[in-house]
Amino acid sequence: MREKKSNNEFLIYILNRNRYYLSFDSGVGQTNLKKEEVLNCPLFIPTSLEEQTQIANFLSAIDVKIDNCKLEIENYSKWKKGLLQQLFV
């Protein structure tokens, strides 16, 4: 049985937020990367699976907080809109 050497969630974070890959994104449609571009991507990955897991958990917790803040802002915006409608009726 092969030893697991990387945390999948960590790899998702590092690849999705990688400036190298983002530089190929035009903002319209799907980003098409060539094999050479993927293989030439500089990745700095901690060798410790434990450290990768800690980083992934930390980033995941931040994402949850960001999502909660976005939801809170959306709720306040709806509340504000409702108050303004009541004010001018």
Contacts in CASP RR format, 6 or more apart in sequence:
PFRMAT RR
TARGET T0000
AUTHOR 0000-0000-0000
METHOD contacts of the structure
MODEL  1
MREKKSNNEFLIYILNRNRYYLSFDSGVGQTNLKKEEVLNCPLFIPTSLE
EQTQIANFLSAIDVKIDNCKLEIENYSKWKKGLLQQLFV
4 49 0 8 1.000
5 49 0 8 1.000
6 45 0 8 1.000
6 49 0 8 1.000
6 52 0 8 1.000
7 49 0 8 1.000
7 52 0 8 1.000
7 53 0 8 1.000
7 56 0 8 1.000
9 53 0 8 1.000
9 56 0 8 1.000
9 60 0 8 1.000
10 45 0 8 1.000
10 52 0 8 1.000
10 53 0 8 1.000
10 55 0 8 1.000
10 56 0 8 1.000
11 45 0 8 1.000
13 55 0 8 1.000
13 56 0 8 1.000
13 59 0 8 1.000
14 43 0 8 1.000
14 45 0 8 1.000
15 21 0 8 1.000
18 41 0 8 1.000
18 43 0 8 1.000
20 41 0 8 1.000
20 42 0 8 1.000
21 31 0 8 1.000
21 33 0 8 1.000
21 41 0 8 1.000
24 31 0 8 1.000
24 32 0 8 1.000
24 33 0 8 1.000
24 37 0 8 1.000
25 31 0 8 1.000
45 52 0 8 1.000
46 52 0 8 1.000
46 55 0 8 1.000
END
